[in-house]
Amino acid sequence: MKNELIASIKQKDLQLSKLEKHINKSEICSDLYNKVLIEKAILKKQLDEISNNTLVSRIKHLIPHKEKLICDYFKS
């Protein structure tokens, strides 16, 4: 899975480099460039989540934590 994400990110980089030359020529190319850029960001985030999937991060999601409210900061 990790290797597939890395390959996809490299493919998106290649697409971005080809589209970068044509951004100013048409609105369609500009929109496509933005779409590929967003897809690349999503893939990078997925790769980060896979690499940071440690035991500690799994436990943190299971343990409920008390959220602080604005009024908690003003209590004396």
ABEGO torsion letter per residue (X at the ends): XAAAAAAAAAAAAAAAAAAAAAAAABAAAAAAAAAAAAAAAAAAAAAAAAAABBAAAAAAAABBBBBBBAAAAABX
